[in-house]
Amino acid sequence: MNKPTLSEARREYLDLMQAWLTGSLWHDGTCAPFAAPDYDAARRECGLDWPAEALTMIGVKRLANLRQLTQAIIATKVPGDLIETGVWRGGA
């Protein structure tokens, strides 16, 4: 087995964190009122459910977009700071 490169290891780590934050890693069910408590990957992908235990409710696609934008900011060395100022479990 080949040792992953630093960029591959970084990507795999960030993929793992994204799956963990959204609850996709363990198929965290929903706690939304009037919804079945089962995990629905399509709804979680778009942030259309209320994860029961996950740390974010924004969904996989939105979190992936924030990741891509943050990586672009770092790669192009844009000066300044980033701050997440959401409320409840926005998780951005």
PyMOL Python script that loads the backbone (N, CA, C, O; Angstrom):
from pymol import cmd

cmd.read_pdbstr("""\
ATOM      1  N   MET A   1       0.849  -1.188   0.000  1.00  0.00           N
ATOM      2  CA  MET A   1       0.000   0.000   0.000  1.00  0.00           C
ATOM      3  C   MET A   1       0.890   1.244   0.000  1.00  0.00           C
ATOM      4  O   MET A   1       1.822   1.358   0.796  1.00  0.00           O
ATOM      5  N   ASN A   2       0.586   2.161  -0.897  1.00  0.00           N
ATOM      6  CA  ASN A   2       1.371   3.386  -1.000  1.00  0.00           C
ATOM      7  C   ASN A   2       0.964   4.388   0.062  1.00  0.00           C
ATOM      8  O   ASN A   2      -0.207   4.497   0.426  1.00  0.00           O
ATOM      9  N   LYS A   3       1.939   5.106   0.543  1.00  0.00           N
ATOM     10  CA  LYS A   3       1.692   6.163   1.516  1.00  0.00           C
ATOM     11  C   LYS A   3       1.055   7.355   0.794  1.00  0.00           C
ATOM     12  O   LYS A   3       1.564   7.785  -0.241  1.00  0.00           O
ATOM     13  N   PRO A   4      -0.049   7.895   1.320  1.00  0.00           N
ATOM     14  CA  PRO A   4      -0.695   9.025   0.635  1.00  0.00           C
ATOM     15  C   PRO A   4       0.185  10.274   0.683  1.00  0.00           C
ATOM     16  O   PRO A   4       0.974  10.462   1.609  1.00  0.00           O
ATOM     17  N   THR A   5       0.031  11.111  -0.322  1.00  0.00           N
ATOM     18  CA  THR A   5       0.737  12.386  -0.322  1.00  0.00           C
ATOM     19  C   THR A   5       0.084  13.299   0.711  1.00  0.00           C
ATOM     20  O   THR A   5      -1.001  13.011   1.216  1.00  0.00           O
ATOM     21  N   LEU A   6       0.751  14.381   1.010  1.00  0.00           N
ATOM     22  CA  LEU A   6       0.197  15.334   1.979  1.00  0.00           C
ATOM     23  C   LEU A   6      -1.145  15.881   1.504  1.00  0.00           C
ATOM     24  O   LEU A   6      -2.075  16.002   2.302  1.00  0.00           O
ATOM     25  N   SER A   7      -1.261  16.210   0.235  1.00  0.00           N
ATOM     26  CA  SER A   7      -2.531  16.755  -0.261  1.00  0.00           C
ATOM     27  C   SER A   7      -3.639  15.707  -0.228  1.00  0.00           C
ATOM     28  O   SER A   7      -4.792  16.043   0.038  1.00  0.00           O
ATOM     29  N   GLU A   8      -3.309  14.436  -0.495  1.00  0.00           N
ATOM     30  CA  GLU A   8      -4.305  13.365  -0.405  1.00  0.00           C
ATOM     31  C   GLU A   8      -4.748  13.152   1.036  1.00  0.00           C
ATOM     32  O   GLU A   8      -5.936  12.983   1.309  1.00  0.00           O
ATOM     33  N   ALA A   9      -3.786  13.161   1.958  1.00  0.00           N
ATOM     34  CA  ALA A   9      -4.115  12.996   3.372  1.00  0.00           C
ATOM     35  C   ALA A   9      -4.974  14.156   3.866  1.00  0.00           C
ATOM     36  O   ALA A   9      -5.913  13.953   4.636  1.00  0.00           O
ATOM     37  N   ARG A  10      -4.656  15.367   3.426  1.00  0.00           N
ATOM     38  CA  ARG A  10      -5.441  16.549   3.813  1.00  0.00           C
ATOM     39  C   ARG A  10      -6.873  16.429   3.291  1.00  0.00           C
ATOM     40  O   ARG A  10      -7.828  16.693   4.022  1.00  0.00           O
ATOM     41  N   ARG A  11      -7.021  16.026   2.015  1.00  0.00           N
ATOM     42  CA  ARG A  11      -8.348  15.872   1.422  1.00  0.00           C
ATOM     43  C   ARG A  11      -9.158  14.810   2.146  1.00  0.00           C
ATOM     44  O   ARG A  11     -10.340  15.009   2.427  1.00  0.00           O
ATOM     45  N   GLU A  12      -8.525  13.679   2.450  1.00  0.00           N
ATOM     46  CA  GLU A  12      -9.228  12.604   3.156  1.00  0.00           C
ATOM     47  C   GLU A  12      -9.652  13.038   4.553  1.00  0.00           C
ATOM     48  O   GLU A  12     -10.747  12.703   5.006  1.00  0.00           O
ATOM     49  N   TYR A  13      -8.782  13.785   5.240  1.00  0.00           N
ATOM     50  CA  TYR A  13      -9.124  14.291   6.571  1.00  0.00           C
ATOM     51  C   TYR A  13     -10.306  15.251   6.493  1.00  0.00           C
ATOM     52  O   TYR A  13     -11.236  15.154   7.293  1.00  0.00           O
ATOM     53  N   LEU A  14     -10.279  16.181   5.529  1.00  0.00           N
ATOM     54  CA  LEU A  14     -11.371  17.136   5.399  1.00  0.00           C
ATOM     55  C   LEU A  14     -12.668  16.448   4.980  1.00  0.00           C
ATOM     56  O   LEU A  14     -13.747  16.853   5.412  1.00  0.00           O
ATOM     57  N   ASP A  15     -12.575  15.412   4.141  1.00  0.00           N
ATOM     58  CA  ASP A  15     -13.763  14.622   3.788  1.00  0.00           C
ATOM     59  C   ASP A  15     -14.358  13.972   5.039  1.00  0.00           C
ATOM     60  O   ASP A  15     -15.574  13.971   5.232  1.00  0.00           O
ATOM     61  N   LEU A  16     -13.486  13.424   5.880  1.00  0.00           N
ATOM     62  CA  LEU A  16     -13.936  12.794   7.122  1.00  0.00           C
ATOM     63  C   LEU A  16     -14.608  13.813   8.038  1.00  0.00           C
ATOM     64  O   LEU A  16     -15.668  13.533   8.598  1.00  0.00           O
ATOM     65  N   MET A  17     -14.011  14.982   8.197  1.00  0.00           N
ATOM     66  CA  MET A  17     -14.586  16.019   9.054  1.00  0.00           C
ATOM     67  C   MET A  17     -15.937  16.487   8.517  1.00  0.00           C
ATOM     68  O   MET A  17     -16.869  16.720   9.287  1.00  0.00           O
ATOM     69  N   GLN A  18     -16.041  16.623   7.200  1.00  0.00           N
ATOM     70  CA  GLN A  18     -17.310  17.036   6.593  1.00  0.00           C
ATOM     71  C   GLN A  18     -18.395  15.994   6.860  1.00  0.00           C
ATOM     72  O   GLN A  18     -19.523  16.344   7.208  1.00  0.00           O
ATOM     73  N   ALA A  19     -18.054  14.719   6.698  1.00  0.00           N
ATOM     74  CA  ALA A  19     -19.030  13.645   6.945  1.00  0.00           C
ATOM     75  C   ALA A  19     -19.417  13.600   8.421  1.00  0.00           C
ATOM     76  O   ALA A  19     -20.571  13.332   8.752  1.00  0.00           O
ATOM     77  N   TRP A  20     -18.461  13.860   9.302  1.00  0.00           N
ATOM     78  CA  TRP A  20     -18.736  13.845  10.744  1.00  0.00           C
ATOM     79  C   TRP A  20     -19.608  15.036  11.140  1.00  0.00           C
ATOM     80  O   TRP A  20     -20.586  14.876  11.870  1.00  0.00           O
ATOM     81  N   LEU A  21     -19.255  16.232  10.659  1.00  0.00           N
ATOM     82  CA  LEU A  21     -20.015  17.434  11.017  1.00  0.00           C
ATOM     83  C   LEU A  21     -21.469  17.367  10.562  1.00  0.00           C
ATOM     84  O   LEU A  21     -22.359  17.852  11.259  1.00  0.00           O
ATOM     85  N   THR A  22     -21.713  16.773   9.405  1.00  0.00           N
ATOM     86  CA  THR A  22     -23.072  16.693   8.863  1.00  0.00           C
ATOM     87  C   THR A  22     -23.839  15.470   9.368  1.00  0.00           C
ATOM     88  O   THR A  22     -25.041  15.352   9.128  1.00  0.00           O
ATOM     89  N   GLY A  23     -23.157  14.559  10.064  1.00  0.00           N
ATOM     90  CA  GLY A  23     -23.812  13.341  10.545  1.00  0.00           C
ATOM     91  C   GLY A  23     -23.931  12.273   9.470  1.00  0.00           C
ATOM     92  O   GLY A  23     -24.510  11.213   9.710  1.00  0.00           O
ATOM     93  N   SER A  24     -23.395  12.539   8.300  1.00  0.00           N
ATOM     94  CA  SER A  24     -23.442  11.572   7.203  1.00  0.00           C
ATOM     95  C   SER A  24     -22.584  10.350   7.505  1.00  0.00           C
ATOM     96  O   SER A  24     -22.854   9.259   7.003  1.00  0.00           O
ATOM     97  N   LEU A  25     -21.565  10.529   8.313  1.00  0.00           N
ATOM     98  CA  LEU A  25     -20.636   9.447   8.634  1.00  0.00           C
ATOM     99  C   LEU A  25     -21.349   8.282   9.316  1.00  0.00           C
ATOM    100  O   LEU A  25     -21.094   7.122   8.991  1.00  0.00           O
ATOM    101  N   TRP A  26     -22.243   8.587  10.262  1.00  0.00           N
ATOM    102  CA  TRP A  26     -22.938   7.534  11.002  1.00  0.00           C
ATOM    103  C   TRP A  26     -24.438   7.491  10.699  1.00  0.00           C
ATOM    104  O   TRP A  26     -25.208   6.864  11.426  1.00  0.00           O
ATOM    105  N   HIS A  27     -24.845   8.169   9.612  1.00  0.00           N
ATOM    106  CA  HIS A  27     -26.248   8.195   9.179  1.00  0.00           C
ATOM    107  C   HIS A  27     -27.174   8.647  10.308  1.00  0.00           C
ATOM    108  O   HIS A  27     -28.158   7.987  10.645  1.00  0.00           O
ATOM    109  N   ASP A  28     -26.820   9.790  10.872  1.00  0.00           N
ATOM    110  CA  ASP A  28     -27.595  10.418  11.938  1.00  0.00           C
ATOM    111  C   ASP A  28     -29.017  10.697  11.464  1.00  0.00           C
ATOM    112  O   ASP A  28     -29.216  11.361  10.447  1.00  0.00           O
ATOM    113  N   GLY A  29     -29.980  10.204  12.180  1.00  0.00           N
ATOM    114  CA  GLY A  29     -31.383  10.418  11.826  1.00  0.00           C
ATOM    115  C   GLY A  29     -31.802  11.864  12.003  1.00  0.00           C
ATOM    116  O   GLY A  29     -31.005  12.706  12.418  1.00  0.00           O
ATOM    117  N   THR A  30     -33.030  12.143  11.692  1.00  0.00           N
ATOM    118  CA  THR A  30     -33.538  13.504  11.795  1.00  0.00           C
ATOM    119  C   THR A  30     -34.403  13.663  13.047  1.00  0.00           C
ATOM    120  O   THR A  30     -34.991  12.702  13.544  1.00  0.00           O
ATOM    121  N   CYS A  31     -34.462  14.885  13.535  1.00  0.00           N
ATOM    122  CA  CYS A  31     -35.349  15.186  14.661  1.00  0.00           C
ATOM    123  C   CYS A  31     -36.378  16.239  14.238  1.00  0.00           C
ATOM    124  O   CYS A  31     -36.996  16.893  15.078  1.00  0.00           O
ATOM    125  N   ALA A  32     -36.548  16.389  12.938  1.00  0.00           N
ATOM    126  CA  ALA A  32     -37.498  17.371  12.422  1.00  0.00           C
ATOM    127  C   ALA A  32     -38.921  16.965  12.793  1.00  0.00           C
ATOM    128  O   ALA A  32     -39.280  15.791  12.705  1.00  0.00           O
ATOM    129  N   PRO A  33     -39.723  17.935  13.207  1.00  0.00           N
ATOM    130  CA  PRO A  33     -41.118  17.604  13.494  1.00  0.00           C
ATOM    131  C   PRO A  33     -41.823  17.187  12.202  1.00  0.00           C
ATOM    132  O   PRO A  33     -41.524  17.698  11.123  1.00  0.00           O
ATOM    133  N   PHE A  34     -42.731  16.282  12.328  1.00  0.00           N
ATOM    134  CA  PHE A  34     -43.534  15.803  11.196  1.00  0.00           C
ATOM    135  C   PHE A  34     -42.704  15.087  10.128  1.00  0.00           C
ATOM    136  O   PHE A  34     -43.085  15.063   8.957  1.00  0.00           O
ATOM    137  N   ALA A  35     -41.578  14.508  10.526  1.00  0.00           N
ATOM    138  CA  ALA A  35     -40.739  13.763   9.571  1.00  0.00           C
ATOM    139  C   ALA A  35     -40.373  12.420  10.180  1.00  0.00           C
ATOM    140  O   ALA A  35     -40.278  12.283  11.400  1.00  0.00           O
ATOM    141  N   ALA A  36     -40.172  11.442   9.330  1.00  0.00           N
ATOM    142  CA  ALA A  36     -39.706  10.139   9.805  1.00  0.00           C
ATOM    143  C   ALA A  36     -38.305  10.317  10.389  1.00  0.00           C
ATOM    144  O   ALA A  36     -37.522  11.106   9.861  1.00  0.00           O
ATOM    145  N   PRO A  37     -37.974   9.603  11.462  1.00  0.00           N
ATOM    146  CA  PRO A  37     -36.683   9.805  12.127  1.00  0.00           C
ATOM    147  C   PRO A  37     -35.490   9.185  11.394  1.00  0.00           C
ATOM    148  O   PRO A  37     -34.367   9.230  11.895  1.00  0.00           O
ATOM    149  N   ASP A  38     -35.722   8.615  10.229  1.00  0.00           N
ATOM    150  CA  ASP A  38     -34.660   7.930   9.510  1.00  0.00           C
ATOM    151  C   ASP A  38     -33.720   8.902   8.795  1.00  0.00           C
ATOM    152  O   ASP A  38     -34.097  10.026   8.464  1.00  0.00           O
ATOM    153  N   TYR A  39     -32.494   8.443   8.569  1.00  0.00           N
ATOM    154  CA  TYR A  39     -31.508   9.192   7.801  1.00  0.00           C
ATOM    155  C   TYR A  39     -31.891   9.163   6.325  1.00  0.00           C
ATOM    156  O   TYR A  39     -32.206   8.103   5.784  1.00  0.00           O
ATOM    157  N   ASP A  40     -31.866  10.311   5.683  1.00  0.00           N
ATOM    158  CA  ASP A  40     -32.164  10.424   4.257  1.00  0.00           C
ATOM    159  C   ASP A  40     -30.987  11.157   3.605  1.00  0.00           C
ATOM    160  O   ASP A  40     -30.851  12.372   3.747  1.00  0.00           O
ATOM    161  N   ALA A  41     -30.142  10.414   2.894  1.00  0.00           N
ATOM    162  CA  ALA A  41     -28.919  10.979   2.313  1.00  0.00           C
ATOM    163  C   ALA A  41     -29.213  12.130   1.348  1.00  0.00           C
ATOM    164  O   ALA A  41     -28.477  13.116   1.327  1.00  0.00           O
ATOM    165  N   ALA A  42     -30.271  12.018   0.556  1.00  0.00           N
ATOM    166  CA  ALA A  42     -30.594  13.070  -0.415  1.00  0.00           C
ATOM    167  C   ALA A  42     -30.977  14.368   0.297  1.00  0.00           C
ATOM    168  O   ALA A  42     -30.561  15.451  -0.113  1.00  0.00           O
ATOM    169  N   ARG A  43     -31.767  14.256   1.357  1.00  0.00           N
ATOM    170  CA  ARG A  43     -32.155  15.454   2.112  1.00  0.00           C
ATOM    171  C   ARG A  43     -30.961  16.038   2.856  1.00  0.00           C
ATOM    172  O   ARG A  43     -30.811  17.259   2.917  1.00  0.00           O
ATOM    173  N   ARG A  44     -30.110  15.187   3.421  1.00  0.00           N
ATOM    174  CA  ARG A  44     -28.918  15.662   4.141  1.00  0.00           C
ATOM    175  C   ARG A  44     -27.952  16.348   3.187  1.00  0.00           C
ATOM    176  O   ARG A  44     -27.309  17.332   3.551  1.00  0.00           O
ATOM    177  N   GLU A  45     -27.850  15.834   1.976  1.00  0.00           N
ATOM    178  CA  GLU A  45     -26.973  16.420   0.965  1.00  0.00           C
ATOM    179  C   GLU A  45     -27.311  17.892   0.746  1.00  0.00           C
ATOM    180  O   GLU A  45     -26.418  18.728   0.607  1.00  0.00           O
ATOM    181  N   CYS A  46     -28.595  18.198   0.716  1.00  0.00           N
ATOM    182  CA  CYS A  46     -29.052  19.566   0.435  1.00  0.00           C
ATOM    183  C   CYS A  46     -29.379  20.369   1.688  1.00  0.00           C
ATOM    184  O   CYS A  46     -29.783  21.528   1.585  1.00  0.00           O
ATOM    185  N   GLY A  47     -29.215  19.781   2.865  1.00  0.00           N
ATOM    186  CA  GLY A  47     -29.522  20.495   4.099  1.00  0.00           C
ATOM    187  C   GLY A  47     -31.007  20.690   4.326  1.00  0.00           C
ATOM    188  O   GLY A  47     -31.428  21.712   4.867  1.00  0.00           O
ATOM    189  N   LEU A  48     -31.801  19.714   3.915  1.00  0.00           N
ATOM    190  CA  LEU A  48     -33.256  19.827   4.018  1.00  0.00           C
ATOM    191  C   LEU A  48     -33.849  19.048   5.192  1.00  0.00           C
ATOM    192  O   LEU A  48     -35.056  18.807   5.234  1.00  0.00           O
ATOM    193  N   ASP A  49     -33.010  18.659   6.136  1.00  0.00           N
ATOM    194  CA  ASP A  49     -33.533  17.974   7.322  1.00  0.00           C
ATOM    195  C   ASP A  49     -32.891  18.561   8.573  1.00  0.00           C
ATOM    196  O   ASP A  49     -32.026  19.433   8.490  1.00  0.00           O
ATOM    197  N   TRP A  50     -33.320  18.081   9.717  1.00  0.00           N
ATOM    198  CA  TRP A  50     -32.764  18.508  10.993  1.00  0.00           C
ATOM    199  C   TRP A  50     -32.037  17.321  11.604  1.00  0.00           C
ATOM    200  O   TRP A  50     -32.675  16.466  12.219  1.00  0.00           O
ATOM    201  N   PRO A  51     -30.725  17.245  11.452  1.00  0.00           N
ATOM    202  CA  PRO A  51     -30.001  16.118  12.042  1.00  0.00           C
ATOM    203  C   PRO A  51     -30.215  16.068  13.550  1.00  0.00           C
ATOM    204  O   PRO A  51     -30.245  17.101  14.219  1.00  0.00           O
ATOM    205  N   ALA A  52     -30.362  14.865  14.072  1.00  0.00           N
ATOM    206  CA  ALA A  52     -30.610  14.706  15.503  1.00  0.00           C
ATOM    207  C   ALA A  52     -29.394  15.074  16.347  1.00  0.00           C
ATOM    208  O   ALA A  52     -29.542  15.688  17.404  1.00  0.00           O
ATOM    209  N   GLU A  53     -28.203  14.710  15.900  1.00  0.00           N
ATOM    210  CA  GLU A  53     -27.000  14.935  16.702  1.00  0.00           C
ATOM    211  C   GLU A  53     -25.871  15.648  15.980  1.00  0.00           C
ATOM    212  O   GLU A  53     -24.934  16.109  16.632  1.00  0.00           O
ATOM    213  N   ALA A  54     -25.922  15.755  14.675  1.00  0.00           N
ATOM    214  CA  ALA A  54     -24.834  16.369  13.914  1.00  0.00           C
ATOM    215  C   ALA A  54     -24.616  17.812  14.357  1.00  0.00           C
ATOM    216  O   ALA A  54     -25.522  18.457  14.885  1.00  0.00           O
ATOM    217  N   LEU A  55     -23.409  18.305  14.137  1.00  0.00           N
ATOM    218  CA  LEU A  55     -23.059  19.644  14.582  1.00  0.00           C
ATOM    219  C   LEU A  55     -23.429  20.738  13.589  1.00  0.00           C
ATOM    220  O   LEU A  55     -23.305  21.922  13.904  1.00  0.00           O
ATOM    221  N   THR A  56     -23.875  20.368  12.415  1.00  0.00           N
ATOM    222  CA  THR A  56     -24.302  21.353  11.436  1.00  0.00           C
ATOM    223  C   THR A  56     -25.600  20.913  10.782  1.00  0.00           C
ATOM    224  O   THR A  56     -25.891  19.721  10.691  1.00  0.00           O
ATOM    225  N   MET A  57     -26.360  21.869  10.337  1.00  0.00           N
ATOM    226  CA  MET A  57     -27.618  21.594   9.646  1.00  0.00           C
ATOM    227  C   MET A  57     -27.592  22.137   8.218  1.00  0.00           C
ATOM    228  O   MET A  57     -28.612  22.093   7.530  1.00  0.00           O
ATOM    229  N   ILE A  58     -26.443  22.649   7.757  1.00  0.00           N
ATOM    230  CA  ILE A  58     -26.401  23.295   6.449  1.00  0.00           C
ATOM    231  C   ILE A  58     -26.328  22.306   5.293  1.00  0.00           C
ATOM    232  O   ILE A  58     -26.538  22.696   4.144  1.00  0.00           O
ATOM    233  N   GLY A  59     -26.044  21.066   5.560  1.00  0.00           N
ATOM    234  CA  GLY A  59     -26.005  20.061   4.510  1.00  0.00           C
ATOM    235  C   GLY A  59     -24.633  19.906   3.883  1.00  0.00           C
ATOM    236  O   GLY A  59     -23.764  20.768   4.010  1.00  0.00           O
ATOM    237  N   VAL A  60     -24.469  18.796   3.212  1.00  0.00           N
ATOM    238  CA  VAL A  60     -23.180  18.424   2.628  1.00  0.00           C
ATOM    239  C   VAL A  60     -22.767  19.392   1.521  1.00  0.00           C
ATOM    240  O   VAL A  60     -21.611  19.814   1.480  1.00  0.00           O
ATOM    241  N   LYS A  61     -23.675  19.749   0.632  1.00  0.00           N
ATOM    242  CA  LYS A  61     -23.329  20.631  -0.494  1.00  0.00           C
ATOM    243  C   LYS A  61     -22.879  22.008  -0.029  1.00  0.00           C
ATOM    244  O   LYS A  61     -21.882  22.531  -0.527  1.00  0.00           O
ATOM    245  N   ARG A  62     -23.593  22.596   0.910  1.00  0.00           N
ATOM    246  CA  ARG A  62     -23.219  23.930   1.392  1.00  0.00           C
ATOM    247  C   ARG A  62     -21.893  23.895   2.145  1.00  0.00           C
ATOM    248  O   ARG A  62     -21.070  24.800   2.010  1.00  0.00           O
ATOM    249  N   LEU A  63     -21.693  22.847   2.935  1.00  0.00           N
ATOM    250  CA  LEU A  63     -20.430  22.721   3.659  1.00  0.00           C
ATOM    251  C   LEU A  63     -19.274  22.520   2.684  1.00  0.00           C
ATOM    252  O   LEU A  63     -18.194  23.075   2.889  1.00  0.00           O
ATOM    253  N   ALA A  64     -19.484  21.740   1.635  1.00  0.00           N
ATOM    254  CA  ALA A  64     -18.453  21.539   0.613  1.00  0.00           C
ATOM    255  C   ALA A  64     -18.139  22.859  -0.097  1.00  0.00           C
ATOM    256  O   ALA A  64     -16.983  23.128  -0.424  1.00  0.00           O
ATOM    257  N   ASN A  65     -19.157  23.677  -0.334  1.00  0.00           N
ATOM    258  CA  ASN A  65     -18.938  24.977  -0.955  1.00  0.00           C
ATOM    259  C   ASN A  65     -18.104  25.881  -0.052  1.00  0.00           C
ATOM    260  O   ASN A  65     -17.183  26.546  -0.527  1.00  0.00           O
ATOM    261  N   LEU A  66     -18.413  25.913   1.229  1.00  0.00           N
ATOM    262  CA  LEU A  66     -17.623  26.718   2.169  1.00  0.00           C
ATOM    263  C   LEU A  66     -16.175  26.228   2.231  1.00  0.00           C
ATOM    264  O   LEU A  66     -15.239  27.024   2.321  1.00  0.00           O
ATOM    265  N   ARG A  67     -16.012  24.930   2.181  1.00  0.00           N
ATOM    266  CA  ARG A  67     -14.662  24.351   2.179  1.00  0.00           C
ATOM    267  C   ARG A  67     -13.895  24.804   0.939  1.00  0.00           C
ATOM    268  O   ARG A  67     -12.741  25.221   1.036  1.00  0.00           O
ATOM    269  N   GLN A  68     -14.536  24.723  -0.222  1.00  0.00           N
ATOM    270  CA  GLN A  68     -13.895  25.116  -1.477  1.00  0.00           C
ATOM    271  C   GLN A  68     -13.524  26.607  -1.450  1.00  0.00           C
ATOM    272  O   GLN A  68     -12.424  26.981  -1.858  1.00  0.00           O
ATOM    273  N   LEU A  69     -14.424  27.438  -0.979  1.00  0.00           N
ATOM    274  CA  LEU A  69     -14.154  28.873  -0.907  1.00  0.00           C
ATOM    275  C   LEU A  69     -13.020  29.182   0.065  1.00  0.00           C
ATOM    276  O   LEU A  69     -12.167  30.022  -0.220  1.00  0.00           O
ATOM    277  N   THR A  70     -13.007  28.512   1.200  1.00  0.00           N
ATOM    278  CA  THR A  70     -11.945  28.715   2.185  1.00  0.00           C
ATOM    279  C   THR A  70     -10.599  28.269   1.626  1.00  0.00           C
ATOM    280  O   THR A  70      -9.589  28.943   1.828  1.00  0.00           O
ATOM    281  N   GLN A  71     -10.578  27.141   0.926  1.00  0.00           N
ATOM    282  CA  GLN A  71      -9.336  26.674   0.321  1.00  0.00           C
ATOM    283  C   GLN A  71      -8.839  27.660  -0.733  1.00  0.00           C
ATOM    284  O   GLN A  71      -7.632  27.869  -0.859  1.00  0.00           O
ATOM    285  N   ALA A  72      -9.752  28.271  -1.493  1.00  0.00           N
ATOM    286  CA  ALA A  72      -9.364  29.263  -2.495  1.00  0.00           C
ATOM    287  C   ALA A  72      -8.779  30.510  -1.827  1.00  0.00           C
ATOM    288  O   ALA A  72      -7.804  31.083  -2.314  1.00  0.00           O
ATOM    289  N   ILE A  73      -9.376  30.919  -0.720  1.00  0.00           N
ATOM    290  CA  ILE A  73      -8.867  32.078   0.024  1.00  0.00           C
ATOM    291  C   ILE A  73      -7.451  31.813   0.526  1.00  0.00           C
ATOM    292  O   ILE A  73      -6.578  32.676   0.429  1.00  0.00           O
ATOM    293  N   ILE A  74      -7.233  30.627   1.055  1.00  0.00           N
ATOM    294  CA  ILE A  74      -5.901  30.263   1.553  1.00  0.00           C
ATOM    295  C   ILE A  74      -4.902  30.171   0.406  1.00  0.00           C
ATOM    296  O   ILE A  74      -3.785  30.678   0.512  1.00  0.00           O
ATOM    297  N   ALA A  75      -5.299  29.524  -0.695  1.00  0.00           N
ATOM    298  CA  ALA A  75      -4.402  29.332  -1.838  1.00  0.00           C
ATOM    299  C   ALA A  75      -3.986  30.650  -2.477  1.00  0.00           C
ATOM    300  O   ALA A  75      -2.848  30.788  -2.925  1.00  0.00           O
ATOM    301  N   THR A  76      -4.898  31.623  -2.522  1.00  0.00           N
ATOM    302  CA  THR A  76      -4.588  32.915  -3.146  1.00  0.00           C
ATOM    303  C   THR A  76      -4.090  33.946  -2.137  1.00  0.00           C
ATOM    304  O   THR A  76      -3.832  35.098  -2.485  1.00  0.00           O
ATOM    305  N   LYS A  77      -3.959  33.520  -0.890  1.00  0.00           N
ATOM    306  CA  LYS A  77      -3.399  34.359   0.184  1.00  0.00           C
ATOM    307  C   LYS A  77      -4.140  35.683   0.345  1.00  0.00           C
ATOM    308  O   LYS A  77      -3.528  36.747   0.447  1.00  0.00           O
ATOM    309  N   VAL A  78      -5.472  35.597   0.367  1.00  0.00           N
ATOM    310  CA  VAL A  78      -6.287  36.784   0.615  1.00  0.00           C
ATOM    311  C   VAL A  78      -6.063  37.210   2.065  1.00  0.00           C
ATOM    312  O   VAL A  78      -6.207  36.391   2.973  1.00  0.00           O
ATOM    313  N   PRO A  79      -5.717  38.465   2.298  1.00  0.00           N
ATOM    314  CA  PRO A  79      -5.472  38.900   3.677  1.00  0.00           C
ATOM    315  C   PRO A  79      -6.775  39.031   4.470  1.00  0.00           C
ATOM    316  O   PRO A  79      -7.841  39.263   3.901  1.00  0.00           O
ATOM    317  N   GLY A  80      -6.671  38.880   5.776  1.00  0.00           N
ATOM    318  CA  GLY A  80      -7.828  39.056   6.644  1.00  0.00           C
ATOM    319  C   GLY A  80      -8.123  37.811   7.446  1.00  0.00           C
ATOM    320  O   GLY A  80      -7.333  36.867   7.471  1.00  0.00           O
ATOM    321  N   ASP A  81      -9.263  37.818   8.098  1.00  0.00           N
ATOM    322  CA  ASP A  81      -9.677  36.729   8.971  1.00  0.00           C
ATOM    323  C   ASP A  81     -11.018  36.181   8.521  1.00  0.00           C
ATOM    324  O   ASP A  81     -11.781  36.842   7.816  1.00  0.00           O
ATOM    325  N   LEU A  82     -11.288  34.941   8.952  1.00  0.00           N
ATOM    326  CA  LEU A  82     -12.592  34.319   8.730  1.00  0.00           C
ATOM    327  C   LEU A  82     -13.258  34.146  10.084  1.00  0.00           C
ATOM    328  O   LEU A  82     -12.603  33.830  11.077  1.00  0.00           O
ATOM    329  N   ILE A  83     -14.565  34.356  10.112  1.00  0.00           N
ATOM    330  CA  ILE A  83     -15.297  34.137  11.349  1.00  0.00           C
ATOM    331  C   ILE A  83     -16.640  33.497  11.009  1.00  0.00           C
ATOM    332  O   ILE A  83     -17.286  33.871  10.030  1.00  0.00           O
ATOM    333  N   GLU A  84     -17.042  32.555  11.806  1.00  0.00           N
ATOM    334  CA  GLU A  84     -18.360  31.916  11.649  1.00  0.00           C
ATOM    335  C   GLU A  84     -19.252  32.530  12.701  1.00  0.00           C
ATOM    336  O   GLU A  84     -19.004  32.383  13.898  1.00  0.00           O
ATOM    337  N   THR A  85     -20.300  33.225  12.258  1.00  0.00           N
ATOM    338  CA  THR A  85     -21.159  33.954  13.195  1.00  0.00           C
ATOM    339  C   THR A  85     -22.594  33.456  13.154  1.00  0.00           C
ATOM    340  O   THR A  85     -23.530  34.199  13.450  1.00  0.00           O
ATOM    341  N   GLY A  86     -22.757  32.198  12.785  1.00  0.00           N
ATOM    342  CA  GLY A  86     -24.101  31.630  12.724  1.00  0.00           C
ATOM    343  C   GLY A  86     -24.690  31.406  14.111  1.00  0.00           C
ATOM    344  O   GLY A  86     -24.034  31.626  15.129  1.00  0.00           O
ATOM    345  N   VAL A  87     -25.925  30.970  14.123  1.00  0.00           N
ATOM    346  CA  VAL A  87     -26.618  30.687  15.363  1.00  0.00           C
ATOM    347  C   VAL A  87     -27.119  29.255  15.362  1.00  0.00           C
ATOM    348  O   VAL A  87     -27.199  28.616  14.313  1.00  0.00           O
ATOM    349  N   TRP A  88     -27.447  28.767  16.511  1.00  0.00           N
ATOM    350  CA  TRP A  88     -27.963  27.431  16.729  1.00  0.00           C
ATOM    351  C   TRP A  88     -27.029  26.401  16.127  1.00  0.00           C
ATOM    352  O   TRP A  88     -25.876  26.316  16.550  1.00  0.00           O
ATOM    353  N   ARG A  89     -27.477  25.615  15.157  1.00  0.00           N
ATOM    354  CA  ARG A  89     -26.605  24.606  14.552  1.00  0.00           C
ATOM    355  C   ARG A  89     -26.405  24.865  13.062  1.00  0.00           C
ATOM    356  O   ARG A  89     -26.458  23.944  12.247  1.00  0.00           O
ATOM    357  N   GLY A  90     -26.177  26.124  12.722  1.00  0.00           N
ATOM    358  CA  GLY A  90     -25.895  26.451  11.328  1.00  0.00           C
ATOM    359  C   GLY A  90     -24.628  25.771  10.859  1.00  0.00           C
ATOM    360  O   GLY A  90     -24.556  25.273   9.735  1.00  0.00           O
ATOM    361  N   GLY A  91     -23.636  25.751  11.719  1.00  0.00           N
ATOM    362  CA  GLY A  91     -22.425  24.996  11.477  1.00  0.00           C
ATOM    363  C   GLY A  91     -21.591  25.447  10.311  1.00  0.00           C
ATOM    364  O   GLY A  91     -20.791  24.668   9.793  1.00  0.00           O
ATOM    365  N   ALA A  92     -21.749  26.666   9.883  1.00  0.00           N
ATOM    366  CA  ALA A  92     -20.963  27.124   8.752  1.00  0.00           C
ATOM    367  C   ALA A  92     -19.552  27.442   9.191  1.00  0.00           C
ATOM    368  O   ALA A  92     -18.727  27.848   8.373  1.00  0.00           O
TER     369      ALA A  92
END
""", "prot")
cmd.dss("prot")
cmd.show_as("cartoon", "prot")
cmd.util.cbc("prot")
cmd.orient("prot")
